Amino acid sequence: MNPIDTPAQQPCTHCGECIRACPEDLNPEALFFALVQDNWSAARDQRLDACSECNACVEVCPSHIPLLDWFRWGKSETRVRARAAAARSRFLARSARLAREREARAARRRERPSPVAALPTQSISHAEVMAAIARGRVKRARATMSATSSGTPTPERTDKS
């Protein structure tokens, strides 16, 4: 048929010719309205996937509704939605796994002893430090005096502490 000779699509008259012509015992009329309304659960309930695409419903439709085109689109859209649902499921599972791993790392970090706590505590007072410095100065002064009395040159210190 020429596209020019193709009759224009009319609204569905609910005549039921498509139902009688379907070799798969489907209800093409209900499938068509489910797809037009984006009612995917109704299309699934009406067994859209069982359509063999034989074109019998289109041939008998007095309203010239391109049912087969709608059914093919509906099947492809169902596959796209199934892939999207699977991807969404994988994403949610991955997000949950990453959250569990983050929580496990944080728990291990909390259980690990602090590196500061592992160091021995030093209880040296300021007075003890000053006494050690004084002892070092006295020792150095004695060494310097004994070196000058024996005639050995000592290196000069530029920083006086």
LUMZAMAR-992193 format. One line per field, with one value per residue: residue in three letters; x, y, z of N, C-alpha, C in turn. Coordinates in Angstrom, 1 decimal, padded with zeros to 4 digits, always signed. Example, Ala and Ser with C-alpha at 12.3 -4.5 7.8 and 13.67 -1.06 7.14 Angstrom:
2
rest <- (ALA|SER)
n.px <- (+013.2|+012.8)
n.py <- (-005.7|-002.2)
n.pz <- (+007.8|+007.1)
ca.px <- (+012.3|+013.7)
ca.py <- (-004.5|-001.1)
ca.pz <- (+007.8|+007.1)
c.px <- (+013.2|+012.9)
c.py <- (-003.3|+000.0)
c.pz <- (+007.8|+007.9)
***
This chain:
161
rest <- (MET|ASN|PRO|ILE|ASP|THR|PRO|ALA|GLN|GLN|PRO|CYS|THR|HIS|CYS|GLY|GLU|CYS|ILE|ARG|ALA|CYS|PRO|GLU|ASP|LEU|ASN|PRO|GLU|ALA|LEU|PHE|PHE|ALA|LEU|VAL|GLN|ASP|ASN|TRP|SER|ALA|ALA|ARG|ASP|GLN|ARG|LEU|ASP|ALA|CYS|SER|GLU|CYS|ASN|ALA|CYS|VAL|GLU|VAL|CYS|PRO|SER|HIS|ILE|PRO|LEU|LEU|ASP|TRP|PHE|ARG|TRP|GLY|LYS|SER|GLU|THR|ARG|VAL|ARG|ALA|ARG|ALA|ALA|ALA|ALA|ARG|SER|ARG|PHE|LEU|ALA|ARG|SER|ALA|ARG|LEU|ALA|ARG|GLU|ARG|GLU|ALA|ARG|ALA|ALA|ARG|ARG|ARG|GLU|ARG|PRO|SER|PRO|VAL|ALA|ALA|LEU|PRO|THR|GLN|SER|ILE|SER|HIS|ALA|GLU|VAL|MET|ALA|ALA|ILE|ALA|ARG|GLY|ARG|VAL|LYS|ARG|ALA|ARG|ALA|THR|MET|SER|ALA|THR|SER|SER|GLY|THR|PRO|THR|PRO|GLU|ARG|THR|ASP|LYS|SER)
n.px <- (+000.8|+000.5|+001.8|+000.2|-002.2|-002.9|-005.2|-006.3|-005.6|-008.1|-010.1|-010.3|-012.9|-013.7|-014.5|-013.6|-012.5|-009.8|-009.2|-010.4|-009.0|-006.4|-003.9|-002.6|-004.3|-004.5|-005.3|-005.4|-006.5|-006.7|-004.0|-003.0|-004.3|-003.1|-000.4|-000.6|-001.3|+000.9|+001.0|+002.6|+002.5|+000.0|+000.3|+002.2|+000.6|-001.2|+000.2|+002.2|+004.7|+004.1|+003.2|+003.4|+003.9|+002.5|+000.9|-001.8|-003.8|-003.6|-004.3|-007.0|-008.2|-010.6|-010.2|-007.7|-005.5|-002.1|-001.3|+000.7|+003.1|+002.9|+003.1|+005.6|+007.2|+006.5|+007.5|+010.3|+010.7|+010.1|+012.3|+014.3|+013.6|+013.9|+016.7|+017.5|+016.4|+017.9|+020.5|+020.1|+019.6|+022.2|+023.7|+022.6|+023.3|+026.1|+026.5|+025.6|+027.4|+029.8|+029.3|+029.1|+031.8|+033.2|+032.2|+033.2|+036.0|+036.1|+035.4|+037.5|+039.5|+038.7|+039.1|+041.8|+044.7|+045.8|+048.5|+049.9|+049.2|+050.6|+053.2|+055.7|+055.0|+056.6|+057.9|+059.5|+060.6|+060.7|+062.7|+064.4|+065.4|+066.7|+068.7|+070.1|+071.2|+072.8|+074.7|+075.9|+077.1|+079.0|+080.6|+081.6|+083.0|+085.0|+086.3|+087.3|+089.1|+090.9|+092.0|+093.2|+095.2|+096.8|+097.8|+096.6|+095.0|+091.7|+088.6|+087.0|+084.0|+081.2|+078.7|+077.3|+076.0)
n.py <- (-001.2|+002.2|+005.1|+007.2|+006.1|+004.9|+004.6|+007.0|+007.0|+006.1|+006.8|+004.1|+001.8|-000.1|-002.6|-005.3|-006.9|-007.2|-008.8|-011.2|-011.9|-012.4|-014.8|-015.6|-015.4|-013.0|-009.7|-007.3|-004.7|-003.9|-004.0|-002.0|+000.3|+000.3|+000.7|+003.3|+004.8|+004.6|+002.6|+000.3|-001.9|-002.9|-003.6|-005.6|-007.4|-008.0|-009.6|-008.6|-009.4|-011.8|-011.5|-012.4|-010.8|-011.1|-009.5|-009.8|-008.5|-005.9|-006.0|-006.6|-004.4|-002.0|+000.7|+001.3|+001.4|+001.4|-001.1|-003.1|-001.6|-000.1|-002.3|-003.3|-001.1|-000.9|-003.4|-002.9|-000.7|-001.9|-003.6|-001.7|-000.4|-002.6|-003.0|-000.6|-000.8|-003.0|-001.8|+000.2|-001.4|-002.6|-000.4|+000.5|-001.7|-001.6|+000.9|+000.3|-001.6|-000.2|+001.7|-000.1|-001.0|+001.4|+001.9|-000.3|+000.2|+002.5|+001.5|-000.2|+001.7|+003.0|+001.0|+000.6|+001.2|+004.4|+006.1|+007.9|+007.1|+004.8|+005.5|+005.7|+007.4|+010.3|+011.4|+013.7|+016.4|+020.0|+021.0|+018.8|+018.6|+021.1|+020.6|+018.5|+019.9|+021.7|+019.9|+019.0|+021.3|+021.7|+019.5|+019.9|+022.2|+021.2|+019.5|+021.3|+022.7|+020.8|+020.2|+022.5|+022.7|+020.6|+021.3|+020.8|+022.0|+023.4|+023.3|+026.4|+027.5|+029.0|+029.5|+030.5|+028.9)
n.pz <- (+000.0|-000.7|+001.0|+000.7|+000.0|+002.4|+004.9|+007.3|+010.8|+013.1|+016.1|+018.5|+018.2|+019.8|+018.9|+019.0|+017.0|+016.8|+019.0|+018.4|+016.2|+017.1|+017.3|+019.6|+021.7|+023.0|+024.3|+022.3|+022.2|+025.0|+025.6|+023.9|+025.0|+027.5|+026.9|+025.7|+027.8|+029.4|+031.3|+032.6|+034.3|+033.8|+031.1|+031.3|+032.7|+030.8|+029.2|+027.3|+026.3|+025.2|+022.7|+019.3|+017.2|+014.8|+013.1|+012.7|+014.1|+013.3|+010.6|+010.7|+012.0|+012.0|+012.5|+011.8|+013.5|+014.3|+015.7|+015.9|+015.8|+018.1|+019.9|+019.5|+020.2|+022.8|+023.8|+023.4|+025.0|+027.5|+027.7|+027.9|+030.2|+032.0|+031.8|+032.9|+035.5|+036.4|+036.4|+038.2|+040.5|+040.7|+041.2|+043.7|+045.3|+045.1|+046.3|+048.9|+049.6|+049.6|+051.6|+053.8|+053.8|+054.3|+056.9|+058.2|+058.0|+059.5|+062.0|+062.5|+062.7|+064.9|+066.8|+066.8|+068.6|+069.7|+068.3|+069.9|+072.4|+072.6|+073.1|+075.7|+078.7|+079.7|+082.6|+083.3|+085.1|+084.8|+086.4|+086.6|+084.0|+083.7|+085.6|+084.4|+082.2|+083.4|+084.6|+082.3|+081.3|+083.3|+083.1|+080.5|+081.0|+082.7|+081.0|+079.2|+080.7|+081.5|+079.1|+078.3|+080.2|+079.6|+077.2|+074.7|+071.9|+071.9|+070.2|+069.4|+070.6|+069.1|+069.7|+072.6|+075.3)
ca.px <- (+000.0|+001.2|+001.5|-000.9|-003.5|-003.1|-006.3|-005.9|-006.0|-009.3|-010.2|-010.7|-014.3|-013.9|-015.3|-013.2|-012.0|-008.4|-009.2|-010.8|-007.9|-005.1|-003.6|-002.0|-005.4|-004.2|-006.3|-004.6|-007.1|-006.2|-002.5|-002.9|-004.6|-002.1|+000.8|-000.9|-001.4|+002.2|+000.6|+003.5|+002.1|-001.2|+000.8|+002.8|-000.5|-001.9|+001.2|+002.8|+005.8|+003.7|+002.8|+004.3|+004.0|+002.0|+000.2|-003.2|-004.7|-003.5|-005.0|-008.5|-008.6|-011.3|-009.8|-006.4|-004.5|-000.9|-001.1|+002.0|+004.1|+002.8|+003.6|+007.1|+007.7|+006.3|+008.5|+011.6|+010.7|+010.2|+013.7|+015.1|+013.3|+014.5|+018.1|+017.6|+016.2|+019.1|+021.6|+019.7|+019.9|+023.6|+024.2|+022.2|+024.1|+027.4|+026.5|+025.5|+028.7|+030.8|+029.0|+029.6|+033.3|+033.5|+031.9|+034.2|+037.3|+036.0|+035.4|+038.9|+040.3|+038.4|+039.6|+043.2|+045.2|+046.3|+050.0|+050.4|+049.0|+051.6|+054.5|+055.8|+054.9|+057.8|+057.6|+060.6|+060.1|+061.5|+063.9|+065.4|+066.0|+067.7|+069.8|+070.9|+071.9|+073.9|+075.7|+076.6|+078.0|+080.1|+081.4|+082.3|+084.0|+086.1|+087.0|+088.0|+090.2|+092.0|+092.6|+094.1|+096.3|+097.7|+098.3|+095.9|+094.1|+090.3|+087.9|+086.3|+082.5|+080.7|+077.3|+077.4|+074.8)
ca.py <- (+000.0|+003.5|+005.9|+008.1|+005.3|+004.4|+005.3|+007.7|+006.3|+006.6|+006.3|+002.8|+001.6|-001.3|-003.6|-006.6|-007.7|-007.6|-009.8|-012.4|-012.3|-012.7|-016.2|-015.8|-015.2|-011.7|-008.6|-006.2|-003.5|-003.6|-003.8|-000.7|+001.4|+000.2|+001.4|+004.7|+005.4|+004.3|+001.7|-000.8|-003.1|-003.5|-004.2|-006.8|-008.3|-008.4|-010.4|-007.9|-010.2|-013.0|-011.1|-012.9|-009.8|-011.7|-008.5|-010.2|-007.5|-004.7|-006.3|-006.6|-003.2|-001.0|+002.0|+001.4|+001.7|+000.6|-001.9|-003.8|-000.6|+000.1|-003.4|-003.3|+000.0|-001.4|-004.4|-002.3|+000.1|-002.8|-004.0|-000.5|-000.2|-003.7|-002.7|+000.5|-001.3|-003.8|-000.9|+000.8|-002.4|-002.8|+000.9|+000.5|-002.8|-001.1|+001.9|-000.3|-002.3|+000.9|+002.2|-001.1|-001.0|+002.6|+001.7|-001.3|+000.9|+003.5|+000.7|-000.7|+002.8|+003.3|+000.0|+000.6|+002.1|+005.7|+006.1|+008.7|+006.4|+003.7|+006.0|+005.8|+008.7|+010.8|+012.3|+014.5|+017.8|+021.1|+021.1|+017.8|+019.0|+022.1|+020.0|+017.8|+020.9|+022.2|+018.9|+019.0|+022.5|+021.5|+018.4|+020.5|+023.1|+020.4|+019.0|+022.4|+023.1|+019.7|+020.2|+023.7|+022.5|+019.6|+022.0|+020.4|+023.1|+023.0|+024.1|+027.4|+027.4|+030.3|+029.7|+030.4|+028.5)
ca.pz <- (+000.0|-000.7|+002.2|+000.3|+000.1|+003.7|+005.6|+008.5|+012.0|+013.7|+017.4|+018.7|+018.3|+020.8|+018.1|+019.4|+015.9|+017.0|+020.0|+017.7|+015.2|+017.7|+017.5|+020.9|+022.7|+023.7|+024.1|+021.7|+022.6|+026.3|+025.5|+023.2|+025.9|+028.6|+026.4|+025.5|+029.2|+030.1|+032.4|+032.3|+035.0|+033.0|+029.8|+031.7|+033.1|+029.6|+028.5|+026.1|+025.9|+024.5|+021.3|+018.3|+016.2|+013.5|+012.4|+012.4|+014.7|+012.5|+009.4|+010.9|+012.7|+011.2|+012.9|+011.2|+014.5|+014.1|+017.0|+016.0|+016.1|+019.6|+020.7|+019.3|+021.0|+024.2|+024.1|+023.5|+026.2|+028.6|+027.8|+028.3|+031.7|+032.7|+032.0|+033.9|+036.8|+036.8|+036.6|+039.5|+041.5|+040.9|+041.9|+045.1|+045.9|+045.2|+047.3|+050.2|+049.9|+049.9|+052.9|+054.8|+053.9|+055.0|+058.3|+058.8|+058.1|+060.6|+063.2|+062.7|+063.1|+066.3|+067.7|+066.8|+069.7|+069.2|+068.3|+071.0|+073.6|+072.6|+073.6|+077.1|+079.3|+080.3|+083.7|+083.7|+085.4|+084.3|+087.2|+086.3|+082.7|+084.0|+086.3|+083.4|+081.4|+084.3|+084.7|+081.0|+081.3|+084.3|+082.5|+079.4|+081.5|+083.2|+079.8|+078.6|+081.6|+081.5|+077.7|+078.3|+081.1|+078.9|+076.0|+073.5|+071.5|+071.9|+069.3|+070.0|+070.4|+068.8|+070.4|+074.1|+075.9)
c.px <- (+000.9|+000.9|+000.4|-002.2|-003.8|-004.2|-005.8|-006.4|-007.2|-009.3|-010.7|-012.2|-014.7|-014.7|-014.9|-012.6|-010.6|-008.3|-009.4|-009.7|-006.6|-004.9|-003.1|-003.0|-005.0|-005.4|-005.6|-005.2|-006.7|-004.7|-002.3|-003.1|-003.6|-000.8|+000.6|-000.9|-000.1|+001.9|+001.4|+003.1|+000.9|-000.7|+001.5|+001.7|-001.2|-001.0|+001.7|+003.9|+005.4|+003.2|+003.8|+004.5|+003.6|+001.3|-001.2|-004.1|-004.7|-004.3|-006.5|-009.0|-009.3|-010.9|-008.4|-005.4|-003.3|-000.5|+000.3|+003.2|+004.1|+003.4|+005.1|+007.8|+007.6|+007.3|+009.9|+011.7|+010.7|+011.6|+014.6|+014.9|+013.9|+016.0|+018.3|+017.4|+017.3|+020.3|+021.3|+020.0|+021.4|+024.2|+023.9|+023.0|+025.5|+027.5|+026.4|+026.8|+029.8|+030.6|+029.4|+031.1|+033.8|+033.3|+032.9|+035.6|+037.2|+036.0|+036.8|+039.8|+040.0|+039.0|+041.1|+043.7|+045.9|+047.9|+050.6|+050.2|+050.0|+052.9|+054.5|+055.7|+056.1|+057.4|+058.8|+060.2|+061.1|+062.8|+064.9|+066.1|+067.0|+068.9|+070.7|+071.7|+073.1|+075.0|+076.5|+077.5|+079.2|+081.1|+082.2|+083.3|+085.2|+087.0|+087.9|+089.2|+091.3|+092.7|+093.6|+095.3|+097.3|+098.3|+097.7|+094.9|+092.6|+089.6|+087.1|+084.8|+082.0|+079.4|+077.5|+076.1|+074.8)
c.py <- (+001.2|+004.3|+006.9|+007.4|+004.8|+005.2|+005.9|+006.9|+006.9|+006.2|+004.9|+002.7|+000.5|-002.4|-005.1|-007.4|-008.1|-008.7|-011.2|-012.9|-012.7|-014.2|-016.6|-015.7|-014.0|-010.8|-007.4|-004.8|-003.0|-003.3|-002.4|+000.4|+001.4|+001.0|+002.9|+005.4|+005.2|+003.5|+000.4|-002.1|-003.7|-004.1|-005.5|-007.9|-008.8|-009.2|-009.8|-008.7|-011.4|-012.7|-011.6|-012.0|-010.3|-010.7|-008.8|-009.1|-006.2|-004.8|-006.2|-005.3|-002.2|+000.4|+002.3|+001.9|+000.8|-000.1|-002.5|-002.8|-000.3|-001.0|-003.6|-002.3|-000.4|-002.4|-003.8|-001.4|-000.7|-003.3|-002.9|-000.3|-001.3|-003.5|-001.6|+000.1|-002.2|-002.9|-000.2|-000.1|-002.6|-001.6|+000.9|-000.6|-002.3|+000.0|+001.4|-001.0|-001.3|+001.5|+001.2|-001.1|+000.3|+002.5|+000.7|-000.6|+001.8|+002.7|+000.2|+000.5|+003.2|+002.3|+000.0|+001.6|+003.3|+005.6|+006.9|+007.9|+005.3|+004.2|+006.0|+007.2|+009.1|+011.7|+013.0|+015.9|+018.8|+021.2|+020.1|+018.0|+020.0|+021.6|+019.3|+018.7|+021.4|+021.2|+018.8|+020.1|+022.3|+020.5|+019.0|+021.5|+022.4|+019.9|+020.1|+022.7|+022.0|+019.8|+021.4|+023.5|+021.5|+020.2|+021.6|+021.6|+022.5|+023.9|+025.2|+027.3|+028.8|+030.6|+029.5|+030.0|+028.6)
c.pz <- (+000.0|+000.5|+001.9|+000.4|+001.5|+004.4|+006.9|+009.7|+012.6|+015.2|+017.5|+018.9|+019.3|+020.1|+018.5|+018.2|+016.2|+018.0|+019.3|+016.8|+015.8|+017.9|+018.9|+022.0|+023.6|+023.5|+023.6|+022.1|+024.0|+026.4|+024.9|+024.2|+027.1|+028.1|+026.2|+026.8|+030.0|+031.4|+032.2|+033.1|+034.3|+031.7|+030.2|+032.0|+031.9|+028.7|+027.2|+025.5|+025.1|+023.1|+020.3|+017.2|+014.8|+012.6|+012.1|+013.0|+013.9|+011.2|+009.5|+011.5|+011.8|+011.4|+012.4|+012.3|+014.3|+015.4|+017.1|+016.3|+017.6|+020.4|+020.6|+020.2|+022.5|+024.7|+024.3|+024.7|+027.5|+028.8|+028.3|+029.8|+032.5|+032.9|+033.0|+035.3|+037.3|+037.1|+038.0|+040.7|+041.8|+041.6|+043.3|+045.9|+046.1|+046.3|+048.7|+050.6|+050.3|+051.3|+054.0|+054.9|+054.6|+056.5|+059.0|+059.0|+059.3|+062.0|+063.5|+063.2|+064.5|+067.3|+067.8|+067.9|+069.0|+069.3|+069.5|+072.3|+073.7|+073.2|+075.1|+077.6|+080.0|+081.4|+084.2|+084.0|+084.8|+085.1|+086.9|+084.9|+082.9|+084.7|+085.4|+082.6|+082.2|+084.4|+083.4|+080.9|+082.2|+083.7|+081.3|+079.9|+082.1|+082.1|+079.2|+079.4|+081.6|+080.1|+077.7|+079.2|+080.4|+077.6|+074.7|+073.2|+071.5|+070.9|+070.0|+069.7|+070.2|+069.5|+071.9|+074.6|+077.4)
***
